[in-house]
Amino acid sequence: MKTHHKGLFAKWIKSLVLVTGVAVTLAMIPIAKAADPIKIGFSMTLTGGLAPAGQAALVAMKIWKDDVNASGGLLGRQVEFVYYDDATNPSKVPGIYAKLINSDKVDLVVSSYGTNLIAPAMPVVIKKKMVFLSLFGLAVNERFNYKNYFQIMPAGPEPKLDWSRGFFSLAMAQNPKPQSIALLSADSEFAKNAVAGARTHAQENGLKIVYDKTYPPGGTADFTPIVRAIMASNADLVYVGSYPPGSVGITKAANELGLKAKMFGGGMVGLQYAGIQKNLGSKLNGIVNYDFWVPASTLNFEGVNAFLKKYQAAAAGGKIDPLGHYLPPYAYAYLQVLGSAVNAVGKIDHAAIGEHIRNNTFDTVVGPVSFAPNGEWANTRTLQVQFRGIKDQDMSQFENEGTRVVLYPDSVKNGDIVYPYK
C-alpha cells in the first residue's frame, strides 16, 4: 500500500511541476501586441511665450484621450501620450521628434501649437513617412509639399490668401470703398505669412499700400511710435499680423492715440483668449479680426458644447484660458480626425491612414472637416468677427452670442459689420 501511494504521489508531483512550468513559461511570454497601448507623441508649448495656449491645448487633448479610452480605445487598445515641452523654442523641436520616433517608439505623431513650432518637426516626420496632424500652422506645407500632412486650422486650400480673404471681402463691399492700407507684421513666420496674403489682396483690389513694416516680436514694449506712424499715413485700412504681446500693445496704443482707420485688425493672435479679452475690455470694440469659433447659433456643431463643458471644468482655477473657445476645440478635433482614420484603416499603417484622411470627411466638434491635396481644409472657414458692446473687466460676457459678431463667411454669419471703426 505504501509503495502504491508513493507512486501516485510521485505522478501528482510530476504533473504539478509540468503544469507549473507551463504557467511560468506562459507568464514569461510578452503580452500580445494587441494589448499594448497605442502611443501618440508630440511636443507642446508648455512654457515660454505661447504656454497659455499650449497648456489649454494639452487639456483638450487629454479630454479626447479619456473619451476615446472610455469607449474602448483605438483598435481595441488604450491610448497613451508621450510628450515633451518645447518651451516655445523652435530649435528644440527636431530633437524632440527624433526622440519620440527613434527612442520612445511612438506609433503616431501630432504637432505642437503654431506655425513656428510645426515647421521644424516636418523634416523629421517626413523622413520617417509618418502621418502628421498639425495644430494651427499657416502655410507650413508650402515648402515641404508632404502628402501626409494635415492641418486642423480652417484657413482653406490657399492658406496665405484664405486667411485674410474675409477681411478684404468685407472692406471692399463698403461704400465708399477704402483706397489705402497700412500693413504691420511681427517679424516671425506666421505673421509674415498672414501679411503676405493681405498684401496680395491689397494689390489685387487696387489699394494703395501707404505703410508696410515689421517689428521685432519679442522686443517691442511701446507701440506708440508705430501706431503714430500708421496714423500719419492716413490709411483707410490697418491690417496687423501679430502674436499676443504685440496684439495687446497695438490695441492699447490704437485706443490711447485715437486711431481713425475705417477698419482695423485682421490677423491679431491673442484677441481670441479670454484673459486678454478681459484685460482689453472696451478697447476691443469695433476691431474686425480672425477667429475660429465663438458662441453663435451658426457655429453650434454637434458635440462642441459638451466638449467645452468638460474643458471648462478641467480649466477651472488654473492659469489657462477658462473659456476655451479658440484653440481647445481644434486640439480635440485634430485627434478626432486621427483616431477616426486609424479605426477605419484597422491598423497602424501610415500610408493607408494618410490615404483615408485625404479621401474622407470627418465629423468633429468643430464641424465637418475635409482636406485639400496640400493638407489644408478643402474650404476656408476662417471667421471674421467684430467686437461689439464689450465692457471692461467682465470675462463672462464673452460666453454670450453677440459680443463677437460673425461677419464672414456668409455660411455662418450672424450679423453685419459696423463701419467705420471707432
SVG drawing of the C-alpha trace seen along z (x, -y; Angstrom):
<svg xmlns="http://www.w3.org/2000/svg" viewBox="-29 -112 47 114">
<polyline fill="none" stroke="black" stroke-width="0.4" points="0.0,0.0 2.7,-2.4 4.5,-1.7 1.3,-2.3 0.7,-5.6 4.3,-6.7 3.8,-6.0 0.6,-8.1 2.3,-10.9 5.2,-10.9 2.9,-11.1 1.0,-14.0 4.2,-15.9 5.4,-15.3 2.1,-16.7 2.2,-19.7 5.7,-20.5 4.7,-20.2 1.7,-22.5 3.6,-25.0 6.4,-25.0 3.9,-25.7 2.4,-28.5 5.8,-30.1 6.7,-29.8 3.5,-31.5 4.0,-34.2 7.4,-34.9 5.9,-35.4 5.3,-39.1 1.7,-40.2 0.3,-40.2 0.8,-43.4 -2.9,-44.0 -2.9,-44.7 -0.1,-47.2 -1.2,-50.9 -1.1,-53.0 1.4,-55.7 0.9,-59.2 3.9,-61.5 4.2,-65.3 5.9,-68.4 3.8,-71.1 4.4,-74.8 4.0,-74.3 6.4,-77.2 7.6,-80.3 5.5,-82.8 2.8,-80.5 2.5,-78.5 -1.1,-79.5 -2.3,-78.3 -0.2,-75.1 -1.4,-74.3 -5.0,-74.8 -4.4,-72.5 -3.0,-69.8 -6.1,-69.9 -8.3,-69.4 -6.1,-66.6 -6.3,-64.8 -10.1,-65.0 -10.0,-63.3 -7.7,-60.6 -10.0,-60.0 -13.1,-59.9 -11.6,-57.5 -10.2,-55.2 -13.5,-55.1 -15.1,-53.9 -12.6,-51.2 -9.5,-53.0 -8.2,-52.7 -8.1,-49.3 -9.2,-47.9 -6.1,-49.3 -5.8,-52.1 -4.2,-55.4 -1.1,-56.7 0.5,-60.2 4.3,-60.7 5.1,-64.4 7.8,-67.0 7.8,-70.7 9.3,-72.6 9.3,-75.8 8.0,-77.8 11.5,-77.3 11.7,-76.0 15.3,-74.8 14.1,-72.2 11.5,-70.6 13.6,-68.4 15.4,-66.7 12.1,-66.1 10.5,-64.4 13.7,-62.3 13.5,-61.1 9.8,-60.3 10.2,-58.3 13.5,-56.6 13.7,-56.1 10.2,-56.3 8.9,-54.3 5.6,-56.1 3.1,-54.8 1.7,-58.2 2.7,-61.8 0.9,-65.1 2.3,-68.6 2.8,-71.3 0.8,-74.5 1.6,-77.1 3.5,-77.6 6.9,-78.3 6.8,-75.0 5.3,-72.9 7.7,-73.6 10.9,-72.4 9.3,-69.0 8.5,-68.4 11.8,-67.1 12.0,-64.5 8.4,-63.3 8.8,-63.3 12.0,-61.2 10.0,-58.5 7.0,-58.8 4.6,-59.2 1.2,-60.9 1.4,-64.3 -1.7,-66.1 -0.8,-69.7 -2.4,-72.3 -2.7,-75.8 0.1,-76.1 -0.3,-78.7 1.0,-77.6 3.6,-75.3 3.3,-72.7 4.1,-75.2 7.8,-74.4 7.5,-70.7 4.6,-69.6 4.3,-66.5 1.2,-64.4 0.6,-63.0 0.5,-66.4 -3.0,-67.5 -3.7,-70.8 -6.8,-71.4 -6.9,-75.2 -9.7,-76.2 -7.6,-78.5 -8.5,-76.9 -6.8,-75.5 -4.8,-78.7 -3.9,-79.4 -2.0,-82.7 -4.8,-84.2 -7.7,-82.5 -6.6,-83.7 -7.3,-87.4 -9.8,-86.9 -12.7,-87.7 -11.2,-90.9 -10.9,-92.3 -14.2,-90.9 -15.9,-92.9 -13.8,-96.0 -14.3,-96.2 -18.1,-95.8 -18.3,-99.2 -19.4,-102.4 -17.4,-104.4 -14.7,-101.8 -11.4,-102.2 -8.5,-103.5 -5.4,-102.8 -4.0,-100.3 -1.3,-100.0 0.4,-96.6 2.1,-95.8 3.7,-92.4 5.7,-90.8 9.0,-89.5 8.0,-85.8 6.9,-83.2 3.2,-83.1 2.7,-86.9 4.7,-87.4 2.7,-84.7 -0.6,-86.4 0.5,-89.8 1.9,-88.4 -1.6,-87.2 -3.1,-90.6 -0.5,-92.4 -1.6,-90.3 -5.3,-91.1 -4.5,-94.8 -2.7,-94.8 -5.5,-92.9 -8.1,-95.3 -6.2,-98.4 -5.5,-99.6 -2.5,-101.9 -0.1,-100.5 0.9,-103.5 2.7,-101.7 4.4,-98.3 6.7,-97.4 7.7,-94.7 8.6,-94.9 10.7,-92.5 8.1,-90.1 9.8,-89.9 11.5,-93.3 8.8,-95.9 7.3,-97.2 6.0,-100.5 3.9,-100.5 3.0,-104.2 5.6,-105.3 4.4,-102.6 0.8,-103.5 1.6,-107.2 3.4,-106.4 0.4,-104.4 -1.9,-107.3 0.3,-109.7 -0.1,-107.6 -3.9,-108.2 -4.6,-104.6 -8.2,-103.6 -7.5,-100.0 -5.0,-98.8 -4.1,-95.1 -2.0,-93.6 -0.2,-90.2 0.8,-89.8 1.3,-87.5 -0.4,-88.1 2.1,-90.6 2.0,-92.7 -1.7,-92.4 -2.2,-93.8 0.3,-96.6 -1.0,-97.6 -4.6,-97.6 -3.8,-99.8 -1.8,-102.2 -4.6,-102.5 -7.1,-103.4 -4.8,-105.8 -3.9,-107.7 -7.4,-107.5 -6.7,-105.6 -9.3,-106.6 -8.9,-103.9 -12.1,-102.6 -11.2,-99.0 -8.6,-97.8 -7.5,-94.2 -7.2,-91.2 -4.5,-88.7 -4.0,-89.6 -3.4,-86.4 -4.4,-86.8 -7.6,-88.7 -9.3,-85.3 -8.0,-84.5 -10.4,-85.0 -7.7,-86.6 -6.6,-89.1 -10.3,-89.9 -10.9,-90.7 -7.7,-92.7 -8.5,-94.9 -12.3,-95.1 -13.9,-98.0 -10.6,-98.7 -11.6,-95.8 -14.8,-97.4 -15.0,-97.8 -12.0,-95.7 -12.5,-93.2 -10.3,-90.1 -10.0,-86.5 -11.3,-83.8 -12.3,-80.1 -15.1,-79.5 -17.3,-81.9 -20.7,-81.4 -23.1,-81.7 -26.1,-79.7 -24.5,-79.3 -21.5,-77.5 -23.3,-75.2 -21.7,-72.0 -22.6,-68.6 -20.5,-67.9 -18.8,-71.3 -20.8,-72.4 -20.4,-69.1 -16.7,-69.3 -16.5,-72.9 -18.3,-71.9 -15.6,-69.3 -12.8,-71.7 -14.1,-74.5 -14.4,-72.1 -10.8,-71.0 -9.5,-74.5 -11.3,-76.0 -8.9,-77.7 -5.9,-77.3 -3.8,-79.7 -5.1,-78.7 -7.9,-80.1 -11.1,-79.4 -13.5,-79.5 -11.5,-77.6 -13.3,-78.9 -10.3,-79.3 -7.7,-76.5 -9.1,-73.7 -12.0,-72.6 -9.5,-72.2 -6.9,-70.4 -9.7,-67.9 -10.7,-67.8 -7.3,-67.0 -7.1,-63.9 -10.7,-63.0 -9.6,-63.0 -6.5,-60.9 -8.4,-58.4 -11.2,-58.0 -8.8,-57.3 -6.8,-54.7 -10.0,-52.8 -11.3,-53.0 -8.0,-51.5 -7.9,-48.9 -4.1,-49.0 -1.2,-51.4 -0.3,-51.8 0.8,-55.4 0.3,-55.2 -3.2,-53.8 -4.1,-56.3 -2.9,-59.2 -4.9,-57.9 -8.0,-57.6 -7.7,-61.1 -7.2,-62.6 -10.3,-61.0 -12.9,-61.3 -14.9,-63.9 -14.7,-63.7 -17.4,-64.6 -15.7,-66.6 -16.7,-69.1 -15.7,-71.9 -18.0,-70.6 -17.3,-68.5 -13.6,-68.5 -12.2,-67.5 -8.8,-68.3 -7.4,-69.7 -4.4,-67.9 -2.0,-70.2 -3.4,-69.1 -5.2,-72.3 -9.0,-72.5 -10.8,-71.9 -12.9,-75.0 -12.0,-78.1 -13.9,-78.9 -11.6,-81.5 -14.1,-83.7 -14.0,-87.5 -15.6,-88.7 -16.3,-92.2 -16.2,-93.0 -19.4,-94.8 -20.6,-96.3 -17.6,-95.0 -17.4,-96.2 -14.3,-96.4 -13.2,-93.6 -16.0,-91.2 -15.0,-87.8 -18.4,-86.3 -19.8,-88.5 -17.7,-86.5 -19.8,-83.5 -22.7,-85.3 -23.6,-85.4 -23.2,-88.9 -20.1,-90.1 -18.1,-88.8 -20.4,-89.1 -19.6,-86.7 -19.4,-88.7 -17.7,-86.2 -18.2,-83.7 -21.8,-84.1 -22.5,-80.4 -22.1,-81.1 -22.5,-84.9 -24.9,-86.2 -24.6,-89.9 -23.4,-92.8 -20.3,-95.0 -20.4,-98.3 -18.2,-100.6 -16.1,-102.7 -14.1,-101.5 -14.3,-103.9"/>
</svg>
